[in-house]
Amino acid sequence: MSEQQFVQALALGLDPSFRRLPDEERRAHAREFESALEAVAVTSFAYSMVGLQAGSDLLFWRIADGIDELEEAAALTLRSGLGRWLHVRESLLGIVKPSQYVRKPTTQEQSLFTGDRARHLIVYPFTKSSEWYLLGRDVRQGVMNEHIRIGHDFPGVRQLLANSFGVDDMDFLVAYETDDLTEFGDLVRALRGSESRRSTVRDTPILVGRLRSIREITDLLGA
């Protein structure tokens, strides 16, 4: 991976009328959709959100060298088979850059695009207050050192912080990957009591997806 790449979390919702189509027609739409996704020219992982969040059924986690590739991948997804019955519920965009607070990233602070995938992906937008950015560099580093230390207490959770300044509504796109949602919940609870929480302005909506193959997801969607 280069030092700077674009990432996107794309949450899609299925039109409920799709499930009322004849069985054969639903299956044909699903197979066309599955075949089209094999041609997506970006690194892409699919997660089921069926029944986990109102209005969203499918989450794509993607990385590319530029925004054009993400645009083309989304266009292909939405114009092929079952994709024509999907609509965008959330789209979070970020740029992966080296952290200004972590000098030597551990395996926890990797990109979430290397190694084996964990069972769950959690992504959300994150924005800090104006007061935070007006603090001195050393003060911010001290606060983040506590934040990082807490994260290291939960080794089963990998993370990624992508910059969204100027390319989306939030400051950052935050992503976590874990096999244990309970451990992730404990991590979030611990972070609530850290000094860094004082400067948080926004950290919702939280999108949770279960890693599955496209065939598994289309089956869950009734195709």
Phi, psi and omega per residue, in radians:
M1 nan 2.386 3.057
S2 -1.283 2.941 -3.081
E3 -1.237 -0.310 -3.117
Q4 -2.394 1.971 3.090
Q5 -2.449 2.802 3.138
F6 -1.626 2.446 3.052
V7 -2.166 2.653 3.116
Q8 -2.509 2.380 2.922
A9 -1.885 2.019 -3.058
L10 -2.040 1.899 3.139
A11 -1.730 2.246 -3.067
L12 -2.116 2.527 3.100
G13 -2.003 2.482 -3.112
L14 -1.612 2.326 3.030
D15 -1.086 2.108 -3.095
P16 -0.987 -0.433 -3.124
S17 -1.170 -0.313 3.098
F18 -1.032 -0.665 -3.074
R19 -1.214 -0.237 -3.133
R20 -1.652 0.002 3.072
L21 -1.247 2.753 3.055
P22 -1.021 2.610 -3.075
D23 -0.926 -0.835 -3.075
E24 -1.094 -0.678 3.141
E25 -1.194 -0.704 3.101
R26 -1.088 -0.747 -3.135
R27 -1.123 -0.693 3.130
A28 -1.112 -0.745 3.103
H29 -1.090 -0.703 -3.111
A30 -1.160 -0.774 -3.126
R31 -1.138 -0.674 3.093
E32 -1.096 -0.740 3.128
F33 -1.086 -0.817 -3.133
E34 -1.072 -0.747 -3.142
S35 -1.143 -0.697 -3.137
A36 -1.115 -0.687 -3.091
L37 -1.174 -0.402 3.075
E38 -1.169 -0.359 -3.120
A39 -1.634 -0.025 3.132
V40 -1.111 2.179 -2.998
A41 -1.653 0.605 3.043
V42 -2.350 2.776 3.026
T43 -1.175 2.148 -2.983
S44 -2.518 2.354 3.066
F45 -2.193 2.484 -3.067
A46 -1.930 2.460 -3.128
Y47 -2.335 2.409 3.061
S48 -1.433 2.376 3.018
M49 -2.113 0.263 -3.051
V50 -1.009 2.058 3.117
G51 1.321 0.018 -3.094
L52 -1.623 -0.453 3.118
Q53 -2.616 2.344 -3.081
A54 -1.012 2.197 3.037
G55 1.569 -0.245 -3.130
S56 -2.032 2.386 -3.089
D57 -2.179 -0.377 -2.996
L58 -2.533 2.333 -3.137
L59 -2.162 2.176 3.027
F60 -1.832 2.342 3.103
W61 -2.032 1.980 -2.932
R62 -2.300 2.655 3.073
I63 -2.400 2.505 -3.112
A64 -2.690 2.859 3.123
D65 -1.258 -0.400 -3.123
G66 -2.656 2.939 -3.088
I67 -1.239 -0.460 3.136
D68 -1.045 -0.724 -3.125
E69 -1.147 -0.665 3.094
L70 -1.168 -0.677 3.097
E71 -1.084 -0.802 -3.131
E72 -1.132 -0.676 3.115
A73 -1.121 -0.735 3.126
A74 -1.142 -0.719 3.139
A75 -1.093 -0.755 3.119
L76 -1.113 -0.716 3.139
T77 -1.070 -0.731 -3.007
L78 -1.497 -0.199 -3.108
R79 -1.875 0.062 -3.015
S80 -1.994 2.066 3.016
G81 0.925 -2.167 -3.135
L82 -0.987 -0.453 3.131
G83 -1.008 -0.473 3.135
R84 -1.248 -0.164 3.108
W85 -1.826 0.092 -3.141
L86 -1.809 2.608 3.035
H87 -2.348 2.659 -3.067
V88 -1.306 2.144 3.087
R89 -1.709 -0.704 3.084
E90 -2.558 2.512 3.017
S91 -2.437 2.050 -3.129
L92 -2.026 2.217 -3.020
L93 -2.125 2.423 3.113
G94 -2.643 2.942 3.122
I95 -2.119 2.176 -3.116
V96 -1.409 2.115 3.095
K97 -2.391 2.780 3.057
P98 -1.033 2.434 -3.126
S99 -1.223 2.456 3.083
Q100 -1.398 -0.178 -3.090
Y101 -1.888 -0.315 -3.116
V102 -1.982 1.899 -3.083
R103 -1.330 -0.705 -3.128
K104 -2.210 1.553 -3.108
P105 -1.017 2.415 3.034
T106 -1.528 -3.120 3.101
T107 -1.136 -0.350 3.068
Q108 -1.209 -0.584 -3.069
E109 -1.695 0.657 3.107
Q110 -1.570 -3.100 -2.911
S111 -1.402 -0.151 -3.048
L112 1.196 0.250 3.049
F113 -2.088 0.143 3.134
T114 -2.148 2.706 3.116
G115 1.293 -3.008 -3.137
D116 -1.262 2.501 3.104
R117 -1.342 2.486 3.012
A118 -1.475 2.979 -3.028
R119 -1.217 -0.612 -3.030
H120 -2.165 2.530 3.002
L121 -2.103 2.323 3.072
I122 -2.159 2.188 3.136
V123 -2.309 2.608 3.070
Y124 -2.838 2.760 3.054
P125 -1.392 2.640 -3.102
F126 -2.478 2.270 -3.134
T127 -2.315 2.355 3.085
K128 -1.689 2.810 3.133
S129 -1.328 2.803 3.071
S130 -1.082 -0.620 -3.132
E131 -1.052 -0.610 3.132
W132 -1.041 -0.818 -3.078
Y133 -1.257 -0.283 3.105
L134 -1.558 -0.133 3.059
L135 -1.230 2.730 3.092
G136 -1.182 2.731 -3.103
R137 -1.016 -0.764 -3.107
D138 -1.157 -0.646 3.118
V139 -1.128 -0.811 3.135
R140 -1.102 -0.689 3.125
Q141 -1.090 -0.705 3.126
G142 -1.093 -0.741 3.110
V143 -1.127 -0.736 -3.116
M144 -1.237 -0.494 3.085
N145 -1.060 -0.702 3.074
E146 -1.125 -0.778 3.137
H147 -1.016 -0.800 -3.125
I148 -1.153 -0.719 3.140
R149 -1.054 -0.735 3.111
I150 -1.084 -0.737 3.126
G151 -1.033 -0.651 -3.125
H152 -1.227 -0.266 3.078
D153 -1.322 -0.115 -3.122
F154 -2.211 1.288 -3.002
P155 -1.148 -0.265 -3.137
G156 -1.426 0.037 -3.109
V157 -2.020 2.054 3.046
R158 -1.652 2.735 -3.038
Q159 -2.528 2.814 3.045
L160 -2.523 2.362 3.044
L161 -2.126 1.946 -3.139
A162 -1.869 2.468 3.138
N163 -1.326 2.332 3.114
S164 -2.103 0.137 -3.129
F165 -0.972 2.103 3.052
G166 1.446 -0.203 3.139
V167 -2.003 -0.131 3.082
D168 -2.695 3.094 -3.048
D169 -1.271 -0.403 -3.056
M170 -1.757 3.103 3.073
D171 -1.448 -0.685 -3.059
F172 -2.426 2.684 2.881
L173 -1.814 2.039 -3.109
V174 -1.820 2.350 3.123
A175 -2.378 2.450 3.065
Y176 -2.261 2.592 3.104
E177 -2.287 2.303 -3.072
T178 -2.749 2.692 2.990
D179 -1.589 -0.178 -2.996
D180 -2.272 1.757 -3.132
L181 -1.170 -0.472 3.096
T182 -1.143 -0.747 3.092
E183 -1.098 -0.697 3.108
F184 -1.100 -0.737 3.094
G185 -1.051 -0.673 3.096
D186 -1.143 -0.670 3.085
L187 -1.071 -0.832 -3.128
V188 -1.080 -0.733 3.123
R189 -1.063 -0.731 3.129
A190 -1.127 -0.686 -3.139
L191 -1.198 -0.448 3.114
R192 -1.062 -0.481 -3.115
G193 -1.664 0.180 -3.139
S194 -1.623 2.812 -3.110
E195 -1.079 -0.525 -3.092
S196 -1.128 -0.364 -3.113
R197 -1.133 -0.463 -3.108
R198 -1.072 -0.481 -3.046
S199 -1.719 0.054 -3.118
T200 -1.352 2.235 3.094
V201 -1.798 -0.707 -3.082
R202 -2.585 2.340 3.014
D203 -2.596 0.643 3.053
T204 -2.412 2.756 0.085
P205 -1.395 2.622 3.061
I206 -1.645 2.161 -3.141
L207 -1.866 2.193 -3.124
V208 -2.073 2.219 3.128
G209 -2.250 2.651 3.111
R210 -1.858 2.128 -3.123
L211 -1.047 2.177 3.102
R212 -2.624 2.810 3.022
S213 -1.263 2.784 3.111
I214 -1.064 -0.665 3.120
R215 -1.094 -0.729 3.099
E216 -1.076 -0.716 -3.110
I217 -1.188 -0.766 3.129
T218 -1.130 -0.587 3.057
D219 -1.107 -0.753 3.119
L220 -1.114 -0.543 -3.133
L221 -1.396 -0.001 3.067
G222 1.616 0.294 -3.132
A223 -1.713 nan nan
